[in-house]
Amino acid sequence: MARSSTRVPLSARPKDMAMFIYFVLHVPMTLLMDCVPIYPAVLAPLLKPLIAFQDYYVNTYRDPFMGGIEMMTWFKTFVHMEGLVQVPIFIYAARCLYRNDRRVYLPICIYCAHVITTVIPCLTSLHFESVDRMPFEVTEEQKLFLTSVYLPWLLFPLWMLYENFNRVRHYEGLAGAKKAK
């Protein structure tokens, strides 16, 4: 896939702007919230404010995944993947979207497929897992709230997957047409 030859400002590309904001905001959210439970224990004194915020979140909103990460190996694996795989993609995607670089479309598709397949098990477990397999009981109201927290992380990547898959198809079609000539 060729690089874009003309620089169109990000402000003139509203879909790219939405994706850019998503990726830029996701970096601090991931590093300062999601990955806190997997940081080495030696960093605990430095992480006290983040740990306190996470404790507040878990105690207030009863998120069984963030509150039970030690008993949910599958979720802990997702968090490691988020820190090791997704954060570099967030940075790469934001940079490429800012520069209007077409090479980002396929990596965004890969990221979206990955994140969709991590959010679906979370939502499924939240609603269908037996209480004895959760770190604590979650009421139906709390489940509804947590669904509203997790659902955007499913829906927005679904939209990005659709959008970027169509871009890949479009530019690959153009490349194929050039080769046929």
Stockholm file with secondary structure:
# STOCKHOLM 1.0

chainA/1-181         MARSSTRVPLSARPKDMAMFIYFVLHVPMTLLMDCVPIYPAVLAPLLKPLIAFQDYYVNTYRDPFMGGIEMMTWFKTFVHMEGLVQVPIFIYAARCLYRNDRRVYLPICIYCAHVITTVIPCLTSLHFESVDRMPFEVTEEQKLFLTSVYLPWLLFPLWMLYENFNRVRHYEGLAGAKKAK
#=GR chainA/1-181 SS CCCCSSCCCGGGCHHHHHHHHHHHHHHHHIIIIITGGGSCGGGTTTTHHHHHHHHHHHHHHCCHHHHSTTTCHHHHHHHHHIIIIIHHHHHHHHHHHHHTCGGGHHHHHHHHHHHHHHHHHHHHHHHHSCGGGSSSCCCHHHHHHHHHHHTHHHHHHHHHHHHHHHHHHHHHHHHHHHHHC
#=GC SS_cons         CCCCSSCCCGGGCHHHHHHHHHHHHHHHHIIIIITGGGSCGGGTTTTHHHHHHHHHHHHHHCCHHHHSTTTCHHHHHHHHHIIIIIHHHHHHHHHHHHHTCGGGHHHHHHHHHHHHHHHHHHHHHHHHSCGGGSSSCCCHHHHHHHHHHHTHHHHHHHHHHHHHHHHHHHHHHHHHHHHHC
//
